[in-house]
Amino acid sequence: KEWLESFRGEAIWPALLLPPAEMYEQDLLLRFGKLKAFLSDYLPAADAATSPGETDAVSMYGSPARHFRARCRFALNRDDAGKLHYYLWNGADNCPTILADDYPAAALGIYQLMPQLLA
């Protein structure tokens, strides 16, 4: 199996795009379920008494819904009108292609500084 192949067109991990804050728990459980399914051949079966989001071998610990990423790889590029924009590096294409002028995953200090640097 190709790791990201089954995630194409959906929310992927690591998160580049974030779900709405009110959908964070649902999205986290979906991602965790997909990860467990991907690794199912290597994980022991879950105990019947185990709570959702946990197996005997794997536990899940959620991050805050926003401002959790302290490391991001951005590029600056101008649009056709000459205005600067932030772009996230797209690992699949190995180039900055994902527009990220508003990137709420960034740590709060980074998030607050981003618009000031574009001004």
C-alpha positions as CSV (number, residue, x, y, z in Angstrom):
1,K,0.0,0.0,0.0
2,E,1.2,3.5,-0.8
3,W,0.9,5.5,2.5
4,L,-1.0,8.6,1.2
5,E,-2.7,6.9,-1.7
6,S,-5.9,6.1,0.2
7,F,-6.0,9.6,1.6
8,R,-6.0,11.5,-1.7
9,G,-8.9,13.9,-1.9
10,E,-9.5,13.8,1.9
11,A,-8.0,15.3,4.9
12,I,-4.5,13.9,5.1
13,W,-1.9,13.5,7.8
14,P,0.3,15.5,8.3
15,A,-2.3,18.2,8.2
16,L,-1.9,20.8,5.5
17,L,-5.5,21.9,5.6
18,L,-7.5,22.0,8.8
19,P,-11.1,21.0,9.4
20,P,-13.4,23.5,11.0
21,A,-12.6,23.7,14.7
22,E,-16.0,22.1,15.6
23,M,-15.1,19.1,13.5
24,Y,-11.7,18.5,15.0
25,E,-12.6,15.5,17.1
26,Q,-14.5,13.8,14.3
27,D,-11.6,14.4,11.9
28,L,-9.0,13.2,14.4
29,L,-11.0,9.9,14.9
30,L,-11.3,9.5,11.2
31,R,-7.5,9.9,10.7
32,F,-6.7,7.6,13.6
33,G,-9.0,5.0,12.2
34,K,-7.3,5.2,8.8
35,L,-3.9,4.9,10.4
36,K,-4.9,1.9,12.4
37,A,-6.4,0.3,9.3
38,F,-3.2,0.9,7.4
39,L,-1.1,-0.6,10.2
40,S,-3.6,-3.4,11.0
41,D,-1.3,-6.2,9.9
42,Y,1.2,-5.1,12.4
43,L,-1.0,-4.2,15.4
44,P,-2.5,-6.7,17.9
45,A,-6.3,-6.9,18.0
46,A,-8.0,-4.4,20.3
47,D,-9.3,-5.5,23.6
48,A,-13.1,-5.4,23.8
49,A,-12.9,-3.1,26.8
50,T,-10.7,-0.6,25.0
51,S,-12.2,2.8,24.5
52,P,-12.6,4.4,21.0
53,G,-9.4,5.9,19.8
54,E,-7.2,3.4,21.5
55,T,-5.9,-0.1,20.9
56,D,-3.8,-2.3,23.2
57,A,-0.7,-1.2,21.2
58,V,-1.6,2.4,20.1
59,S,-3.0,5.4,21.9
60,M,-4.1,8.7,20.4
61,Y,-3.4,12.1,22.0
62,G,-5.0,15.0,20.2
63,S,-3.3,18.4,19.8
64,P,-5.1,21.7,20.1
65,A,-7.4,22.3,17.2
66,R,-5.4,25.4,16.2
67,H,-1.9,26.9,16.5
68,F,-0.1,23.6,17.2
69,R,2.6,23.6,14.5
70,A,5.9,25.3,15.3
71,R,7.7,24.1,12.2
72,C,6.4,24.9,8.8
73,R,8.2,25.3,5.5
74,F,6.9,28.4,3.7
75,A,8.0,30.1,0.5
76,L,7.1,33.7,-0.6
77,N,6.0,34.2,-4.1
78,R,4.2,37.0,-6.0
79,D,0.9,36.5,-7.8
80,D,0.3,37.9,-11.3
81,A,-0.5,41.3,-9.8
82,G,2.8,41.4,-7.9
83,K,1.3,40.8,-4.4
84,L,3.3,38.6,-2.1
85,H,1.7,35.4,-0.7
86,Y,2.8,32.6,1.5
87,Y,2.9,29.1,0.1
88,L,3.5,25.8,1.9
89,W,5.9,23.4,0.5
90,N,4.1,20.5,-1.1
91,G,6.1,17.3,-0.3
92,A,4.5,15.4,-3.2
93,D,5.7,17.9,-5.8
94,N,8.7,19.1,-3.8
95,C,7.9,22.7,-4.4
96,P,5.8,25.5,-2.7
97,T,2.4,25.2,-4.3
98,I,-0.2,25.4,-1.4
99,L,-1.4,28.9,-0.8
100,A,-1.2,29.6,2.9
101,D,-1.7,33.3,3.6
102,D,-4.0,32.2,6.5
103,Y,-2.5,29.1,8.2
104,P,-4.2,28.6,11.6
105,A,-2.1,25.4,12.2
106,A,1.0,27.6,12.8
107,A,1.9,28.4,16.4
108,L,0.2,31.6,17.6
109,G,3.3,33.7,17.4
110,I,4.0,32.7,13.8
111,Y,0.4,33.1,12.9
112,Q,0.3,36.6,14.3
113,L,3.5,37.6,12.6
114,M,2.7,36.3,9.1
115,P,0.4,39.2,8.0
116,Q,2.9,41.8,9.3
117,L,5.7,40.3,7.2
118,L,3.5,40.5,4.0
119,A,2.6,44.2,4.6
